[in-house]
Amino acid sequence: MTKLKHLRKTKKQVLVTSIALSVIASGVIPFQTDVVNKSIAQMQQDMISGTTTSVQITQAYLDRIKAYDWGQLGFHAYLHVSETALAQA
């Protein structure tokens, strides 16, 4: 492995670890519903089968926003998050 590739891999590992630690420190228990590894069609099927609800999916996305966007390493990618998102779900 070249020195540059090793440095990139190390930087990525540090970033992932930092994000994980900031999530733990924030006290948020994120992602009780898997919204990362599932497609919209899979989440829709989960709702049809009763495995999850639209409220749980919405809460999982809100948790992700809180952890990654507003957390210690805040990316600040969202200009506005609806205050009525859960009610709409």
Contacts in CASP RR format, 6 or more apart in sequence:
PFRMAT RR
TARGET T0000
AUTHOR 0000-0000-0000
METHOD contacts of the structure
MODEL  1
MTKLKHLRKTKKQVLVTSIALSVIASGVIPFQTDVVNKSIAQMQQDMISG
TTTSVQITQAYLDRIKAYDWGQLGFHAYLHVSETALAQA
1 9 0 8 1.000
18 73 0 8 1.000
19 67 0 8 1.000
19 68 0 8 1.000
19 73 0 8 1.000
22 67 0 8 1.000
22 71 0 8 1.000
22 72 0 8 1.000
22 73 0 8 1.000
23 30 0 8 1.000
23 67 0 8 1.000
23 68 0 8 1.000
23 71 0 8 1.000
25 72 0 8 1.000
26 66 0 8 1.000
26 67 0 8 1.000
26 71 0 8 1.000
26 72 0 8 1.000
28 63 0 8 1.000
28 66 0 8 1.000
28 67 0 8 1.000
29 63 0 8 1.000
30 60 0 8 1.000
30 63 0 8 1.000
30 64 0 8 1.000
30 66 0 8 1.000
30 67 0 8 1.000
31 60 0 8 1.000
31 63 0 8 1.000
31 64 0 8 1.000
32 56 0 8 1.000
32 59 0 8 1.000
32 60 0 8 1.000
32 63 0 8 1.000
33 52 0 8 1.000
33 56 0 8 1.000
33 57 0 8 1.000
33 59 0 8 1.000
33 60 0 8 1.000
34 60 0 8 1.000
35 43 0 8 1.000
35 57 0 8 1.000
35 60 0 8 1.000
35 61 0 8 1.000
35 64 0 8 1.000
36 64 0 8 1.000
38 46 0 8 1.000
43 52 0 8 1.000
43 57 0 8 1.000
46 52 0 8 1.000
47 53 0 8 1.000
47 54 0 8 1.000
47 57 0 8 1.000
53 89 0 8 1.000
54 89 0 8 1.000
55 86 0 8 1.000
55 89 0 8 1.000
57 89 0 8 1.000
58 85 0 8 1.000
58 86 0 8 1.000
58 88 0 8 1.000
58 89 0 8 1.000
59 86 0 8 1.000
59 89 0 8 1.000
62 81 0 8 1.000
62 85 0 8 1.000
62 86 0 8 1.000
65 78 0 8 1.000
65 81 0 8 1.000
68 74 0 8 1.000
68 75 0 8 1.000
69 75 0 8 1.000
69 76 0 8 1.000
69 77 0 8 1.000
69 78 0 8 1.000
70 76 0 8 1.000
82 88 0 8 1.000
END
